[in-house]
């Protein structure tokens, strides 16, 4: 890669040839890709994922507690399935060297993943849509569909997820989305501000074994605010420990990845090819691609939304559907406040359902993510 006059490298562009190649892949079943982080929903894999999003619900973390529930043992939290598929987590094909940002998902769950279930998946590229964005000008939205199955062939869930492919140079040099943030600079929190935010952790409620009956829920009812943050690189790495990361490899395995996919290897300050995923822990590289700093993972934020829902619905609730639309980065230092309310209460056959709208803002009241969900609750009837 050549260097720009400002000393910054120039990254590959989105080309018509690349787009044409990408569109030829639509609807074609994807064969073997990088192996998933988790093949099985073991006790440890479930717990590591839950702890990676800051969720200590005993239904996924405590075998003795879970054995006394209607499930008879540990089950996987809904978002655990992110760890069983690279595709749903943002492992995109085509447009080599063009930055990929995981930007949203739309999930439907059919069954719980039980402890020790063996998970398999099938995936294909569903659509490819061109956009014009404030962040990076021309962008391409790649939408993938993934189906999840257990060892007996039962479909556990299905999901559409999408990444935006963006030109790193444009995002860095001409993007306007984070201009005001860059001009404002970093602001440190006072001890009092941190203490006030931590009260939300101290008061976080896990409904657990106390059923939340459908009859007791009212339209317009607000869910407890779920707090995440303040964001740290340590927190981002904690998520990667449970989720697996897309490109985190060491030594020979890192070389194998970059040797097979040269566009993945972007030289660091030592001249060593390293992966683009380091935007989540390397401030210098995050700024180089136009982000406001090292930032959180998209599937991590999606998992935070479902965390709020599972806290609220209790052990006997079932999360049927949930979608997530990312609206901005959460750089290190950000706080996130997730709010939600019941928008509809209805029945479908013998299912008692509630629809929930979610949105999360940072400490500056800037919209970070939008979500919606359908939760099935037990009925007194």
Buried (B, 14 or more C-beta within 10 A) or exposed (E): EEEEEEEBEEBBBBEEEBBEEBEEBEEEEBEEEBEBBBBBBBBEBBBBBBBBBBBEBBBBBBEEBBEEBEBEBBBBBBBBBBBBBBBBBBBBBBBEBBBBBBBBBBBBBEBBBBBBBBBBBBBBBBBBEEEEBEBBBBBBBBBBBBBBBBEEEEBBBBBBBBBBBBBBBBBBEBBEBBEEBEEEEEEEBEEEEEEEBEEBEEEBEBBBBEBBBBEEBEEEBEBBBBBBBBBBBEBBBBBBBBBBBBBBBEEEEBEEBBEEBEEBBBEBEEEEBBBBBBBBBBBEBBBBBBBBBBBBBBBBBBBBBBBBBBBBBBBBBBBBBBBBBBBBBBBBBBBBBBBBBBBEBEEEEEBBBBBBBBBBBBBEEBEBBBBBBBBBBBEEE
